[in-house]
């Protein structure tokens, strides 16, 4: 009996692995997405194993009971929705592959989500943060300044920023000066987009590139190893982690006299979008700059800039003008 259970568990794990390979190859899922799906599916498989059922054999009622247990444990609706999404896609995959004749998760309702509004810094806070960063001319200070200017100036995702390849800057041979006004970025879903570089970003990057070699890991004979990332690091990933960047931002906020709880890498991206919208940028342009597939994802920023949009309608709409 135990041997049969092991075989079932092994078959389930193998199918999860095959599903993740498909997501990477056919849908261009990012490493973070694959890791999240892998965790969620393994958690579900472990739960069903505890009820003496294989993941591939569960029915709709089994999945409903699993979701109910997640809710009872106090898990947020967002996390429940993500886990259900992983199950839906997994069962859709094994249905398409004719491994089973139905998709038991296809018609399950997603838990109701209360979507939180993204937090954005004020323009004054951003200016104060950047001004403080520019005071530090040490290699670490120049690196942080370049990362800060680039993330706020281009609205990058933190994963895009830390893993940015050096080649994205299109430097001419032997040059350390960033002159190009844009770069091609491969972001979420392996999709390419054009990212503009303002003059502040270009200047900060050029200063950083002059000392970038300081952060290159050395070999036994003290010669720098080759590293193709813009922000190299000696860890296995080869680049500074998003967690490290988050810590550096909070430390900078403290020195700048800003509440560090208000600041995170994501806050910089949200501030980029919110400040563009407040400045009159078109929502479709912001969608393109952020790399959002769906305009609905970008529309959440209209809640932040509500007062500006209300004023715009009052000033520009013909029926709003006083006669």
SULZIVEN-V492500 format. One record per pair of residues at least 24 apart in sequence whose ideal C-beta (glycine too) atoms are under 8 Angstrom apart, sorted by sequence separation. I is the first residue (numbers start at 0). J is the second residue. If there is no record, write none. Layout:
BEGIN
((I:J) (I:J))
END
This chain:
BEGIN
((62:86) (83:107) (177:201) (276:300) (15:40) (84:109) (159:184) (272:297) (276:301) (15:41) (83:109) (125:151) (83:110) (159:186) (177:204) (273:300) (276:303) (277:304) (159:187) (177:205) (272:300) (276:304) (12:41) (15:44) (80:109) (155:184) (176:205) (80:110) (156:186) (175:205) (273:303) (277:307) (79:110) (156:187) (177:208) (269:300) (273:304) (276:307) (12:44) (80:112) (176:208) (279:311) (11:44) (175:208) (76:110) (175:209) (269:303) (76:111) (77:112) (8:44) (76:112) (168:204) (76:113) (55:93) (170:208) (15:54) (43:82) (155:194) (8:48) (14:54) (42:82) (70:110) (7:48) (14:55) (62:103) (66:107) (153:194) (11:53) (39:81) (43:85) (61:103) (62:104) (153:195) (10:53) (11:54) (39:82) (43:86) (55:98) (56:99) (153:196) (4:48) (11:55) (55:99) (59:103) (63:107) (66:110) (152:196) (8:53) (10:55) (40:85) (58:103) (59:104) (62:107) (152:197) (7:53) (35:81) (39:85) (40:86) (57:103) (4:51) (39:86) (59:106) (149:196) (152:199) (153:200) (59:107) (152:200) (36:85) (40:89) (35:85) (148:199) (149:200) (36:88) (148:200) (36:89) (149:203) (145:200) (148:203) (149:204) (147:203) (148:204) (145:203) (144:203) (145:204) (145:206) (166:227) (168:229) (141:203) (144:206) (145:207) (165:227) (167:229) (144:207) (164:227) (165:228) (164:228) (165:229) (141:206) (142:207) (163:228) (164:229) (22:88) (141:207) (162:228) (163:229) (163:230) (142:210) (141:210) (142:211) (161:230) (18:88) (129:199) (160:230) (18:89) (21:92) (138:210) (142:214) (15:89) (18:92) (162:236) (14:89) (18:93) (138:213) (163:238) (138:214) (162:238) (161:238) (161:239) (14:93) (161:240) (161:241) (160:241) (158:241) (161:244) (14:98) (146:230) (157:241) (160:244) (157:244) (142:230) (157:245) (195:288) (194:288) (192:287) (192:288) (146:244) (192:290) (190:290) (146:247) (147:248) (190:292) (187:290) (143:247) (147:251) (160:264) (186:290) (188:292) (143:248) (184:290) (157:264) (143:251) (157:265) (157:268) (156:268) (155:268) (150:264) (154:268) (151:267) (150:267) (154:271) (150:268) (153:271) (154:272) (132:251) (151:270) (152:271) (131:251) (147:267) (151:271) (150:271) (154:275) (128:251) (131:254) (128:252) (131:255) (130:255) (31:158) (128:255) (127:255) (29:158) (127:256) (128:257) (127:257) (124:257) (128:262) (154:288) (156:290) (153:288) (154:289) (124:261) (120:261) (120:262) (118:261) (125:270) (120:266) (119:266) (120:267) (117:265) (118:266) (125:274) (119:269) (120:270) (118:269) (119:270) (117:269) (122:274) (119:272) (119:273) (117:272) (119:274) (117:273) (29:187) (29:188) (28:188) (29:189) (27:188) (26:188) (27:189) (27:190) (117:299) (116:299) (117:300) (119:303) (114:299) (116:302) (117:303) (116:303))
END
